[in-house]
Amino acid sequence: MKKSILIIVLSFKILLPIFGQNHDHDSTFHKASIAHYIIPAVLIGSGIAINNQDFKNKQVTWYNQNYKDFSTKADDFLQLAPHAAVFGLDWIGIKSKHDFRDKVGLMFTGGVIMLGTVTALKSATHQLRPDGSADNSFPSGHTANAFFGATVLAKEYADKSILIAIGGYSVATATGALRILNNRHWASDVLVGAGIGIISGEVAYIIYPWLKEKLGGKEGSKKVVFVPTYDGNTMGANLVIGF
C-alpha cells in the first residue's frame, strides 16, 4: 500500500505542469447526470448483497464442480486493454473527444480515485480470497481497473462508434469473469470492483477540468501516460514519460 501511495504522489507532482497547460474553460467536459451512476450503483449494491458466506459457499461448490482445473493469466493483460485503446486508437486514425494531454489527465485523475478506493477497501475488509492465498479479496482490483479504462474509452470514442464502447465493456466483463474462474475473487468482489471502476471514470470527467483550470505550470513538451495496475497482490502504476 505504501508503494502505491508513493507512486501516486510522484505521478501527481510530475503531472502538475501538464494539468495547468491550458486554463481556458473546456466545454467538452460535462458533469455526469445521476443516470450515469445508476448502473454502477446497482453493481455495487448487488455485490454487497451477495457478500455473505451462504453465497460464497455456493460459489465454491459451483467452482469445484465446473472449473477446478481452470487457469489462465489472460486477465492480467485484459485489464489493461481498454487503457491501451484509449491512447492507441488515435494512432490508427480514430480521433478521440479529447487530446493526448487531456486523456493523460483523465486517466491519472480517475486512476488515483480507483486505486485509492480499492486499496482502502481491501485494507479495511481483509476478506480471504476463494483460493485462500491472501486476505485482500474485496473488491477486485483487476475488475475495477478494467471497467475504469472501459468507461474512459466509451466517453472518448462512443460518438465515433458504439462498438468501441461495447468492446471495452466486453473486455472488462471478461476480466471480471476470469477473476472468478481463476478462483481469485468472489462474485461480490467483481461486482463491486466493476461499480468502482465505472464511478471512477465518471468522476474523473468532473474533477479533471477543475484541476486543469486550477493547477498552474509552464508549457512543456513531455508526454506522460499513467496506467494503474494490479497484479493480484500489489497495486501500483506504470508511468511512461516521453521527451
CYANA upper distance limits for C-alpha pairs under 8 A (distance plus 0.5 A):
  1 MET  CA      5 ILE  CA      6.86
  1 MET  CA    119 THR  CA      7.48
  1 MET  CA    234 THR  CA      7.89
  1 MET  CA    235 MET  CA      7.55
  2 LYS  CA      6 LEU  CA      6.71
  3 LYS  CA      7 ILE  CA      6.77
  3 LYS  CA    235 MET  CA      8.44
  3 LYS  CA    236 GLY  CA      7.48
  4 SER  CA      8 ILE  CA      6.76
  4 SER  CA    234 THR  CA      8.45
  4 SER  CA    235 MET  CA      6.32
  4 SER  CA    236 GLY  CA      5.24
  4 SER  CA    237 ALA  CA      8.04
  5 ILE  CA      9 VAL  CA      6.68
  6 LEU  CA     10 LEU  CA      6.64
  7 ILE  CA     11 SER  CA      6.47
  7 ILE  CA    236 GLY  CA      7.20
  7 ILE  CA    237 ALA  CA      7.39
  8 ILE  CA     12 PHE  CA      6.54
  8 ILE  CA    112 VAL  CA      7.20
  8 ILE  CA    237 ALA  CA      8.49
  9 VAL  CA     13 LYS  CA      6.91
 10 LEU  CA     14 ILE  CA      6.87
 11 SER  CA     15 LEU  CA      6.61
 11 SER  CA    226 PHE  CA      8.18
 11 SER  CA    239 LEU  CA      7.96
 12 PHE  CA     16 LEU  CA      6.61
 14 ILE  CA     18 ILE  CA      8.48
 15 LEU  CA     19 PHE  CA      6.75
 15 LEU  CA    105 GLY  CA      8.12
 15 LEU  CA    224 VAL  CA      8.10
 16 LEU  CA     20 GLY  CA      7.00
 16 LEU  CA    215 LEU  CA      6.98
 16 LEU  CA    216 GLY  CA      7.66
 16 LEU  CA    217 GLY  CA      7.32
 17 PRO  CA     21 GLN  CA      6.88
 17 PRO  CA    215 LEU  CA      8.01
 17 PRO  CA    216 GLY  CA      6.76
 17 PRO  CA    217 GLY  CA      4.66
 17 PRO  CA    218 LYS  CA      6.51
 17 PRO  CA    219 GLU  CA      7.72
 17 PRO  CA    220 GLY  CA      7.93
 18 ILE  CA    101 ARG  CA      7.50
 18 ILE  CA    105 GLY  CA      8.21
 18 ILE  CA    217 GLY  CA      7.56
 18 ILE  CA    219 GLU  CA      7.93
 18 ILE  CA    220 GLY  CA      7.68
 19 PHE  CA    102 ASP  CA      8.39
 19 PHE  CA    105 GLY  CA      6.95
 19 PHE  CA    211 LEU  CA      6.85
 19 PHE  CA    212 LYS  CA      5.02
 19 PHE  CA    213 GLU  CA      8.12
 19 PHE  CA    215 LEU  CA      6.71
 19 PHE  CA    216 GLY  CA      7.74
 19 PHE  CA    217 GLY  CA      8.19
 20 GLY  CA    211 LEU  CA      8.07
 20 GLY  CA    212 LYS  CA      5.72
 20 GLY  CA    213 GLU  CA      6.87
 20 GLY  CA    214 LYS  CA      7.54
 20 GLY  CA    215 LEU  CA      5.38
 20 GLY  CA    216 GLY  CA      4.69
 20 GLY  CA    217 GLY  CA      5.53
 20 GLY  CA    218 LYS  CA      7.87
 21 GLN  CA    212 LYS  CA      8.00
 21 GLN  CA    216 GLY  CA      7.51
 21 GLN  CA    217 GLY  CA      6.66
 21 GLN  CA    218 LYS  CA      6.87
 21 GLN  CA    219 GLU  CA      5.90
 21 GLN  CA    220 GLY  CA      8.29
 22 ASN  CA    212 LYS  CA      7.28
 22 ASN  CA    213 GLU  CA      7.47
 23 HIS  CA    212 LYS  CA      6.94
 23 HIS  CA    213 GLU  CA      5.03
 23 HIS  CA    214 LYS  CA      7.99
 24 ASP  CA    213 GLU  CA      7.44
 25 HIS  CA    209 PRO  CA      8.49
 25 HIS  CA    213 GLU  CA      7.81
 26 ASP  CA    209 PRO  CA      7.79
 28 THR  CA     97 LYS  CA      8.33
 28 THR  CA     98 HIS  CA      8.45
 29 PHE  CA    205 TYR  CA      6.92
 29 PHE  CA    206 ILE  CA      7.91
 29 PHE  CA    209 PRO  CA      7.46
 30 HIS  CA    205 TYR  CA      7.67
 30 HIS  CA    206 ILE  CA      7.52
 31 LYS  CA    205 TYR  CA      7.55
 31 LYS  CA    206 ILE  CA      6.03
 32 ALA  CA     36 HIS  CA      6.70
 32 ALA  CA    202 GLU  CA      7.20
 32 ALA  CA    203 VAL  CA      8.42
 32 ALA  CA    205 TYR  CA      8.38
 32 ALA  CA    206 ILE  CA      7.94
 33 SER  CA     37 TYR  CA      8.10
 34 ILE  CA     38 ILE  CA      7.41
 36 HIS  CA    202 GLU  CA      8.13
 37 TYR  CA     41 ALA  CA      6.46
 37 TYR  CA    199 ILE  CA      7.26
 38 ILE  CA     42 VAL  CA      6.65
 39 ILE  CA     43 LEU  CA      6.72
 39 ILE  CA    195 GLY  CA      8.01
 40 PRO  CA     44 ILE  CA      6.61
 40 PRO  CA    194 ALA  CA      7.58
 40 PRO  CA    195 GLY  CA      4.49
 40 PRO  CA    196 ILE  CA      7.51
 40 PRO  CA    198 ILE  CA      6.67
 40 PRO  CA    199 ILE  CA      6.99
 41 ALA  CA     45 GLY  CA      6.45
 41 ALA  CA    195 GLY  CA      6.92
 42 VAL  CA     46 SER  CA      6.40
 42 VAL  CA    195 GLY  CA      8.33
 43 LEU  CA     47 GLY  CA      6.60
 43 LEU  CA    191 LEU  CA      5.74
 43 LEU  CA    192 VAL  CA      6.48
 43 LEU  CA    194 ALA  CA      7.44
 43 LEU  CA    195 GLY  CA      5.85
 44 ILE  CA     48 ILE  CA      6.69
 44 ILE  CA    191 LEU  CA      6.47
 44 ILE  CA    192 VAL  CA      4.79
 44 ILE  CA    193 GLY  CA      8.14
 44 ILE  CA    194 ALA  CA      8.21
 44 ILE  CA    195 GLY  CA      5.84
 44 ILE  CA    196 ILE  CA      8.01
 45 GLY  CA     49 ALA  CA      6.62
 45 GLY  CA    192 VAL  CA      8.11
 46 SER  CA     50 ILE  CA      6.91
 46 SER  CA    188 SER  CA      7.95
 46 SER  CA    191 LEU  CA      7.49
 46 SER  CA    192 VAL  CA      8.29
 47 GLY  CA     51 ASN  CA      6.59
 47 GLY  CA    187 ALA  CA      7.62
 47 GLY  CA    188 SER  CA      4.54
 47 GLY  CA    189 ASP  CA      7.17
 47 GLY  CA    190 VAL  CA      8.01
 47 GLY  CA    191 LEU  CA      5.48
 47 GLY  CA    192 VAL  CA      5.73
 48 ILE  CA    188 SER  CA      6.88
 48 ILE  CA    192 VAL  CA      7.73
 49 ALA  CA    188 SER  CA      8.43
 50 ILE  CA     55 PHE  CA      6.50
 50 ILE  CA    187 ALA  CA      8.37
 50 ILE  CA    188 SER  CA      6.39
 51 ASN  CA     55 PHE  CA      7.57
 51 ASN  CA     56 LYS  CA      7.91
 51 ASN  CA    188 SER  CA      5.84
 51 ASN  CA    189 ASP  CA      8.43
 52 ASN  CA     56 LYS  CA      6.83
 53 GLN  CA     57 ASN  CA      6.51
 54 ASP  CA     58 LYS  CA      7.02
 55 PHE  CA     59 GLN  CA      6.79
 56 LYS  CA     60 VAL  CA      6.71
 56 LYS  CA    186 TRP  CA      7.37
 57 ASN  CA     61 THR  CA      6.81
 58 LYS  CA     62 TRP  CA      6.64
 59 GLN  CA     63 TYR  CA      6.44
 59 GLN  CA    186 TRP  CA      8.03
 59 GLN  CA    187 ALA  CA      8.42
 60 VAL  CA     64 ASN  CA      6.59
 60 VAL  CA    130 PRO  CA      7.98
 61 THR  CA     65 GLN  CA      6.70
 62 TRP  CA     66 ASN  CA      6.65
 62 TRP  CA     67 TYR  CA      8.39
 63 TYR  CA     67 TYR  CA      5.57
 63 TYR  CA     68 LYS  CA      6.39
 63 TYR  CA    181 LEU  CA      7.83
 63 TYR  CA    183 ASN  CA      8.14
 64 ASN  CA     68 LYS  CA      5.27
 67 TYR  CA    181 LEU  CA      6.95
 70 PHE  CA    181 LEU  CA      7.22
 70 PHE  CA    182 ASN  CA      6.80
 71 SER  CA    181 LEU  CA      8.12
 71 SER  CA    182 ASN  CA      5.99
 72 THR  CA    178 LEU  CA      8.40
 72 THR  CA    182 ASN  CA      7.36
 73 LYS  CA     77 PHE  CA      7.87
 74 ALA  CA     78 LEU  CA      6.51
 74 ALA  CA    175 THR  CA      8.44
 74 ALA  CA    178 LEU  CA      8.37
 75 ASP  CA     79 GLN  CA      6.56
 75 ASP  CA    142 HIS  CA      8.01
 75 ASP  CA    174 ALA  CA      8.24
 75 ASP  CA    175 THR  CA      5.47
 75 ASP  CA    176 GLY  CA      8.32
 75 ASP  CA    178 LEU  CA      6.54
 75 ASP  CA    179 ARG  CA      7.33
 76 ASP  CA     80 LEU  CA      8.16
 76 ASP  CA    142 HIS  CA      7.80
 76 ASP  CA    231 ASP  CA      7.22
 77 PHE  CA     81 ALA  CA      7.28
 78 LEU  CA     82 PRO  CA      8.36
 78 LEU  CA    146 ALA  CA      7.91
 78 LEU  CA    171 VAL  CA      7.00
 78 LEU  CA    172 ALA  CA      7.82
 78 LEU  CA    174 ALA  CA      8.38
 78 LEU  CA    175 THR  CA      6.50
 79 GLN  CA    142 HIS  CA      6.38
 79 GLN  CA    143 THR  CA      7.38
 79 GLN  CA    145 ASN  CA      6.69
 79 GLN  CA    146 ALA  CA      4.81
 79 GLN  CA    171 VAL  CA      8.11
 79 GLN  CA    172 ALA  CA      6.98
 79 GLN  CA    175 THR  CA      6.54
 80 LEU  CA     84 ALA  CA      6.78
 80 LEU  CA    145 ASN  CA      8.06
 80 LEU  CA    146 ALA  CA      6.87
 80 LEU  CA    149 GLY  CA      7.98
 80 LEU  CA    227 VAL  CA      8.45
 80 LEU  CA    229 THR  CA      8.28
 81 ALA  CA     85 ALA  CA      6.73
 81 ALA  CA    146 ALA  CA      8.16
 81 ALA  CA    149 GLY  CA      8.49
 81 ALA  CA    168 GLY  CA      8.41
 81 ALA  CA    171 VAL  CA      7.99
 82 PRO  CA     86 VAL  CA      6.77
 82 PRO  CA    146 ALA  CA      7.12
 82 PRO  CA    149 GLY  CA      5.42
 82 PRO  CA    150 ALA  CA      5.66
 82 PRO  CA    153 LEU  CA      6.89
 82 PRO  CA    168 GLY  CA      6.05
 82 PRO  CA    171 VAL  CA      8.01
 82 PRO  CA    172 ALA  CA      8.24
 83 HIS  CA     87 PHE  CA      7.52
 83 HIS  CA    146 ALA  CA      8.37
 83 HIS  CA    149 GLY  CA      5.43
 83 HIS  CA    150 ALA  CA      7.84
 83 HIS  CA    153 LEU  CA      7.88
 83 HIS  CA    227 VAL  CA      7.57
 84 ALA  CA     88 GLY  CA      6.16
 85 ALA  CA     89 LEU  CA      5.97
 85 ALA  CA    153 LEU  CA      7.53
 86 VAL  CA     90 ASP  CA      8.33
 86 VAL  CA     96 SER  CA      8.44
 86 VAL  CA    103 LYS  CA      8.32
 86 VAL  CA    149 GLY  CA      8.09
 86 VAL  CA    152 VAL  CA      7.66
 86 VAL  CA    153 LEU  CA      5.71
 86 VAL  CA    156 GLU  CA      7.92
 87 PHE  CA     91 TRP  CA      7.90
 87 PHE  CA    100 PHE  CA      7.83
 87 PHE  CA    103 LYS  CA      8.34
 88 GLY  CA     92 ILE  CA      7.50
 89 LEU  CA     93 GLY  CA      7.12
 89 LEU  CA     94 ILE  CA      5.84
 89 LEU  CA     95 LYS  CA      7.57
 89 LEU  CA     96 SER  CA      8.29
 90 ASP  CA     94 ILE  CA      5.43
 90 ASP  CA     95 LYS  CA      5.50
 90 ASP  CA     96 SER  CA      6.98
 94 ILE  CA    160 LYS  CA      8.28
 95 LYS  CA    157 TYR  CA      8.12
 96 SER  CA    156 GLU  CA      5.57
 96 SER  CA    157 TYR  CA      5.99
 97 LYS  CA    155 LYS  CA      8.29
 97 LYS  CA    156 GLU  CA      5.40
 97 LYS  CA    157 TYR  CA      7.17
 98 HIS  CA    102 ASP  CA      6.44
 98 HIS  CA    103 LYS  CA      6.87
 98 HIS  CA    156 GLU  CA      7.35
 99 ASP  CA    103 LYS  CA      6.75
100 PHE  CA    104 VAL  CA      6.70
101 ARG  CA    105 GLY  CA      6.88
101 ARG  CA    223 LYS  CA      7.86
101 ARG  CA    224 VAL  CA      8.50
102 ASP  CA    106 LEU  CA      6.61
103 LYS  CA    107 MET  CA      6.47
104 VAL  CA    108 PHE  CA      6.52
104 VAL  CA    224 VAL  CA      7.11
104 VAL  CA    225 VAL  CA      6.15
104 VAL  CA    226 PHE  CA      7.13
105 GLY  CA    109 THR  CA      6.50
105 GLY  CA    208 TYR  CA      7.01
106 LEU  CA    110 GLY  CA      6.51
106 LEU  CA    152 VAL  CA      8.43
106 LEU  CA    204 ALA  CA      6.18
106 LEU  CA    205 TYR  CA      7.14
106 LEU  CA    208 TYR  CA      6.46
107 MET  CA    111 GLY  CA      6.14
107 MET  CA    149 GLY  CA      8.40
107 MET  CA    152 VAL  CA      8.15
107 MET  CA    204 ALA  CA      8.15
107 MET  CA    226 PHE  CA      7.06
107 MET  CA    227 VAL  CA      7.64
108 PHE  CA    112 VAL  CA      6.64
108 PHE  CA    226 PHE  CA      6.18
108 PHE  CA    227 VAL  CA      7.96
109 THR  CA    113 ILE  CA      7.02
109 THR  CA    204 ALA  CA      6.03
109 THR  CA    207 ILE  CA      7.89
109 THR  CA    208 TYR  CA      6.79
110 GLY  CA    114 MET  CA      6.54
110 GLY  CA    148 PHE  CA      7.92
110 GLY  CA    200 SER  CA      5.55
110 GLY  CA    201 GLY  CA      5.89
110 GLY  CA    203 VAL  CA      7.44
110 GLY  CA    204 ALA  CA      5.16
111 GLY  CA    115 LEU  CA      6.36
111 GLY  CA    145 ASN  CA      8.39
111 GLY  CA    148 PHE  CA      8.22
111 GLY  CA    200 SER  CA      7.83
111 GLY  CA    226 PHE  CA      8.45
111 GLY  CA    227 VAL  CA      7.77
111 GLY  CA    228 PRO  CA      6.33
112 VAL  CA    116 GLY  CA      6.29
113 ILE  CA    117 THR  CA      6.55
113 ILE  CA    200 SER  CA      6.31
113 ILE  CA    204 ALA  CA      8.50
114 MET  CA    118 VAL  CA      6.62
114 MET  CA    144 ALA  CA      7.48
114 MET  CA    145 ASN  CA      7.73
114 MET  CA    148 PHE  CA      8.02
114 MET  CA    196 ILE  CA      7.09
114 MET  CA    197 GLY  CA      6.65
114 MET  CA    200 SER  CA      5.96
115 LEU  CA    119 THR  CA      6.40
115 LEU  CA    141 GLY  CA      8.30
115 LEU  CA    228 PRO  CA      7.68
115 LEU  CA    235 MET  CA      7.77
115 LEU  CA    236 GLY  CA      8.40
116 GLY  CA    120 ALA  CA      6.51
117 THR  CA    121 LEU  CA      6.72
117 THR  CA    196 ILE  CA      8.17
118 VAL  CA    122 LYS  CA      6.61
118 VAL  CA    139 PRO  CA      6.80
118 VAL  CA    140 SER  CA      8.13
118 VAL  CA    141 GLY  CA      6.80
118 VAL  CA    144 ALA  CA      8.27
118 VAL  CA    193 GLY  CA      8.10
118 VAL  CA    196 ILE  CA      8.32
119 THR  CA    123 SER  CA      6.65
119 THR  CA    235 MET  CA      8.02
120 ALA  CA    124 ALA  CA      6.61
121 LEU  CA    125 THR  CA      6.41
121 LEU  CA    138 PHE  CA      7.29
121 LEU  CA    139 PRO  CA      7.44
122 LYS  CA    126 HIS  CA      6.39
122 LYS  CA    127 GLN  CA      8.01
122 LYS  CA    136 ASN  CA      5.54
122 LYS  CA    137 SER  CA      7.22
122 LYS  CA    138 PHE  CA      5.98
122 LYS  CA    139 PRO  CA      7.01
123 SER  CA    136 ASN  CA      7.47
125 THR  CA    136 ASN  CA      8.04
125 THR  CA    138 PHE  CA      7.33
126 HIS  CA    135 ASP  CA      5.30
126 HIS  CA    136 ASN  CA      5.72
126 HIS  CA    137 SER  CA      7.67
126 HIS  CA    138 PHE  CA      7.88
127 GLN  CA    135 ASP  CA      5.28
127 GLN  CA    136 ASN  CA      6.04
127 GLN  CA    137 SER  CA      5.79
127 GLN  CA    138 PHE  CA      6.42
128 LEU  CA    132 GLY  CA      6.45
128 LEU  CA    133 SER  CA      8.01
128 LEU  CA    134 ALA  CA      6.26
128 LEU  CA    135 ASP  CA      4.42
128 LEU  CA    136 ASN  CA      6.74
128 LEU  CA    137 SER  CA      6.20
129 ARG  CA    133 SER  CA      6.68
129 ARG  CA    134 ALA  CA      6.29
129 ARG  CA    135 ASP  CA      6.47
129 ARG  CA    136 ASN  CA      7.28
129 ARG  CA    137 SER  CA      5.31
129 ARG  CA    183 ASN  CA      8.36
129 ARG  CA    184 ARG  CA      6.43
129 ARG  CA    185 HIS  CA      6.31
129 ARG  CA    186 TRP  CA      7.71
130 PRO  CA    183 ASN  CA      6.16
130 PRO  CA    184 ARG  CA      6.37
130 PRO  CA    185 HIS  CA      6.45
130 PRO  CA    186 TRP  CA      6.94
131 ASP  CA    183 ASN  CA      6.26
131 ASP  CA    184 ARG  CA      6.63
134 ALA  CA    233 ASN  CA      8.48
136 ASN  CA    233 ASN  CA      8.25
137 SER  CA    184 ARG  CA      8.08
137 SER  CA    185 HIS  CA      6.53
137 SER  CA    186 TRP  CA      8.03
137 SER  CA    189 ASP  CA      7.17
138 PHE  CA    185 HIS  CA      8.31
138 PHE  CA    188 SER  CA      8.25
138 PHE  CA    189 ASP  CA      5.39
139 PRO  CA    144 ALA  CA      8.49
139 PRO  CA    188 SER  CA      8.05
139 PRO  CA    189 ASP  CA      4.65
139 PRO  CA    190 VAL  CA      6.95
139 PRO  CA    192 VAL  CA      6.45
139 PRO  CA    193 GLY  CA      5.64
140 SER  CA    144 ALA  CA      6.72
140 SER  CA    176 GLY  CA      8.36
140 SER  CA    185 HIS  CA      7.20
140 SER  CA    189 ASP  CA      5.51
140 SER  CA    190 VAL  CA      5.71
140 SER  CA    192 VAL  CA      7.94
140 SER  CA    193 GLY  CA      5.45
140 SER  CA    194 ALA  CA      8.48
141 GLY  CA    145 ASN  CA      6.51
141 GLY  CA    193 GLY  CA      6.89
141 GLY  CA    230 TYR  CA      6.47
141 GLY  CA    232 GLY  CA      7.98
141 GLY  CA    235 MET  CA      8.35
142 HIS  CA    146 ALA  CA      6.68
142 HIS  CA    175 THR  CA      7.58
142 HIS  CA    176 GLY  CA      7.74
142 HIS  CA    179 ARG  CA      8.31
142 HIS  CA    193 GLY  CA      8.37
142 HIS  CA    229 THR  CA      8.15
142 HIS  CA    230 TYR  CA      6.43
142 HIS  CA    231 ASP  CA      8.10
142 HIS  CA    232 GLY  CA      8.02
143 THR  CA    147 PHE  CA      6.62
143 THR  CA    172 ALA  CA      7.05
143 THR  CA    173 THR  CA      8.19
143 THR  CA    175 THR  CA      6.57
143 THR  CA    176 GLY  CA      5.52
143 THR  CA    179 ARG  CA      8.42
143 THR  CA    190 VAL  CA      6.50
143 THR  CA    193 GLY  CA      5.89
143 THR  CA    194 ALA  CA      6.06
143 THR  CA    197 GLY  CA      7.86
144 ALA  CA    148 PHE  CA      6.51
144 ALA  CA    190 VAL  CA      8.33
144 ALA  CA    192 VAL  CA      8.47
144 ALA  CA    193 GLY  CA      4.79
144 ALA  CA    194 ALA  CA      5.42
144 ALA  CA    195 GLY  CA      7.74
144 ALA  CA    196 ILE  CA      6.34
144 ALA  CA    197 GLY  CA      4.63
144 ALA  CA    198 ILE  CA      8.12
145 ASN  CA    149 GLY  CA      6.80
145 ASN  CA    197 GLY  CA      6.45
145 ASN  CA    228 PRO  CA      7.45
145 ASN  CA    229 THR  CA      7.61
145 ASN  CA    230 TYR  CA      8.30
146 ALA  CA    150 ALA  CA      6.66
146 ALA  CA    171 VAL  CA      8.10
146 ALA  CA    172 ALA  CA      5.29
146 ALA  CA    175 THR  CA      7.50
146 ALA  CA    194 ALA  CA      8.36
146 ALA  CA    197 GLY  CA      7.63
147 PHE  CA    151 THR  CA      6.52
147 PHE  CA    169 TYR  CA      7.15
147 PHE  CA    172 ALA  CA      5.78
147 PHE  CA    173 THR  CA      8.28
147 PHE  CA    194 ALA  CA      6.08
147 PHE  CA    195 GLY  CA      8.35
147 PHE  CA    197 GLY  CA      5.28
147 PHE  CA    198 ILE  CA      6.13
148 PHE  CA    152 VAL  CA      7.01
148 PHE  CA    194 ALA  CA      8.37
148 PHE  CA    196 ILE  CA      8.24
148 PHE  CA    197 GLY  CA      4.51
148 PHE  CA    198 ILE  CA      5.67
148 PHE  CA    199 ILE  CA      8.15
148 PHE  CA    200 SER  CA      6.69
148 PHE  CA    201 GLY  CA      5.69
149 GLY  CA    153 LEU  CA      6.58
149 GLY  CA    168 GLY  CA      8.27
149 GLY  CA    197 GLY  CA      8.22
149 GLY  CA    201 GLY  CA      7.88
150 ALA  CA    154 ALA  CA      6.57
150 ALA  CA    165 ALA  CA      7.53
150 ALA  CA    168 GLY  CA      5.18
150 ALA  CA    169 TYR  CA      5.90
150 ALA  CA    172 ALA  CA      7.15
150 ALA  CA    198 ILE  CA      8.42
151 THR  CA    155 LYS  CA      6.74
151 THR  CA    165 ALA  CA      8.36
151 THR  CA    168 GLY  CA      8.30
151 THR  CA    169 TYR  CA      8.10
151 THR  CA    197 GLY  CA      8.23
151 THR  CA    198 ILE  CA      6.23
151 THR  CA    201 GLY  CA      6.03
151 THR  CA    202 GLU  CA      7.80
152 VAL  CA    156 GLU  CA      6.61
152 VAL  CA    201 GLY  CA      6.24
152 VAL  CA    202 GLU  CA      8.38
153 LEU  CA    157 TYR  CA      6.50
153 LEU  CA    158 ALA  CA      8.12
153 LEU  CA    164 ILE  CA      8.10
153 LEU  CA    165 ALA  CA      6.97
153 LEU  CA    168 GLY  CA      7.25
154 ALA  CA    158 ALA  CA      5.41
154 ALA  CA    162 ILE  CA      8.35
154 ALA  CA    164 ILE  CA      7.31
154 ALA  CA    165 ALA  CA      4.82
154 ALA  CA    166 ILE  CA      8.40
154 ALA  CA    168 GLY  CA      7.67
155 LYS  CA    159 ASP  CA      8.42
155 LYS  CA    165 ALA  CA      8.44
157 TYR  CA    161 SER  CA      6.99
157 TYR  CA    162 ILE  CA      8.19
157 TYR  CA    164 ILE  CA      7.09
157 TYR  CA    165 ALA  CA      7.50
158 ALA  CA    162 ILE  CA      5.20
158 ALA  CA    163 LEU  CA      7.93
158 ALA  CA    164 ILE  CA      6.72
158 ALA  CA    165 ALA  CA      5.95
161 SER  CA    165 ALA  CA      7.90
162 ILE  CA    166 ILE  CA      6.78
163 LEU  CA    167 GLY  CA      6.39
164 ILE  CA    168 GLY  CA      6.70
165 ALA  CA    169 TYR  CA      6.80
166 ILE  CA    170 SER  CA      6.45
167 GLY  CA    171 VAL  CA      6.71
168 GLY  CA    172 ALA  CA      6.79
169 TYR  CA    173 THR  CA      6.52
170 SER  CA    174 ALA  CA      6.64
171 VAL  CA    175 THR  CA      6.71
172 ALA  CA    176 GLY  CA      6.95
173 THR  CA    177 ALA  CA      6.68
174 ALA  CA    178 LEU  CA      6.58
175 THR  CA    179 ARG  CA      6.85
176 GLY  CA    180 ILE  CA      7.21
176 GLY  CA    190 VAL  CA      6.08
176 GLY  CA    194 ALA  CA      8.32
177 ALA  CA    181 LEU  CA      6.78
177 ALA  CA    190 VAL  CA      8.35
178 LEU  CA    182 ASN  CA      6.27
179 ARG  CA    183 ASN  CA      6.94
179 ARG  CA    184 ARG  CA      5.89
179 ARG  CA    185 HIS  CA      6.09
179 ARG  CA    190 VAL  CA      8.14
180 ILE  CA    184 ARG  CA      6.42
180 ILE  CA    185 HIS  CA      5.59
180 ILE  CA    186 TRP  CA      6.63
180 ILE  CA    187 ALA  CA      7.00
180 ILE  CA    190 VAL  CA      8.27
185 HIS  CA    189 ASP  CA      6.53
185 HIS  CA    190 VAL  CA      7.36
186 TRP  CA    190 VAL  CA      7.20
187 ALA  CA    191 LEU  CA      6.79
188 SER  CA    192 VAL  CA      6.70
189 ASP  CA    193 GLY  CA      6.46
190 VAL  CA    194 ALA  CA      6.58
191 LEU  CA    195 GLY  CA      6.90
192 VAL  CA    196 ILE  CA      6.70
193 GLY  CA    197 GLY  CA      6.65
194 ALA  CA    198 ILE  CA      6.84
195 GLY  CA    199 ILE  CA      6.71
196 ILE  CA    200 SER  CA      6.49
197 GLY  CA    201 GLY  CA      6.90
198 ILE  CA    202 GLU  CA      6.81
199 ILE  CA    203 VAL  CA      6.49
200 SER  CA    204 ALA  CA      6.58
201 GLY  CA    205 TYR  CA      7.40
202 GLU  CA    206 ILE  CA      7.63
203 VAL  CA    207 ILE  CA      6.71
204 ALA  CA    208 TYR  CA      6.09
205 TYR  CA    209 PRO  CA      7.37
206 ILE  CA    210 TRP  CA      7.79
207 ILE  CA    211 LEU  CA      6.88
208 TYR  CA    212 LYS  CA      6.48
209 PRO  CA    213 GLU  CA      6.81
210 TRP  CA    214 LYS  CA      6.53
211 LEU  CA    215 LEU  CA      6.10
221 SER  CA    243 PHE  CA      7.12
222 LYS  CA    241 ILE  CA      7.11
222 LYS  CA    242 GLY  CA      6.02
222 LYS  CA    243 PHE  CA      5.52
223 LYS  CA    240 VAL  CA      8.45
223 LYS  CA    241 ILE  CA      6.11
223 LYS  CA    242 GLY  CA      5.30
223 LYS  CA    243 PHE  CA      7.12
224 VAL  CA    239 LEU  CA      7.50
224 VAL  CA    240 VAL  CA      6.06
224 VAL  CA    241 ILE  CA      5.01
224 VAL  CA    242 GLY  CA      6.77
225 VAL  CA    238 ASN  CA      8.30
225 VAL  CA    239 LEU  CA      6.24
225 VAL  CA    240 VAL  CA      5.65
225 VAL  CA    241 ILE  CA      7.15
226 PHE  CA    237 ALA  CA      7.20
226 PHE  CA    238 ASN  CA      6.38
226 PHE  CA    239 LEU  CA      5.30
226 PHE  CA    240 VAL  CA      7.22
227 VAL  CA    237 ALA  CA      5.88
227 VAL  CA    238 ASN  CA      5.59
227 VAL  CA    239 LEU  CA      7.04
228 PRO  CA    235 MET  CA      8.17
228 PRO  CA    236 GLY  CA      6.40
228 PRO  CA    237 ALA  CA      4.56
228 PRO  CA    238 ASN  CA      6.80
229 THR  CA    235 MET  CA      6.40
229 THR  CA    236 GLY  CA      5.78
229 THR  CA    237 ALA  CA      5.44
229 THR  CA    238 ASN  CA      7.45
230 TYR  CA    234 THR  CA      6.32
230 TYR  CA    235 MET  CA      4.98
230 TYR  CA    236 GLY  CA      6.81
230 TYR  CA    237 ALA  CA      8.39
231 ASP  CA    235 MET  CA      7.32
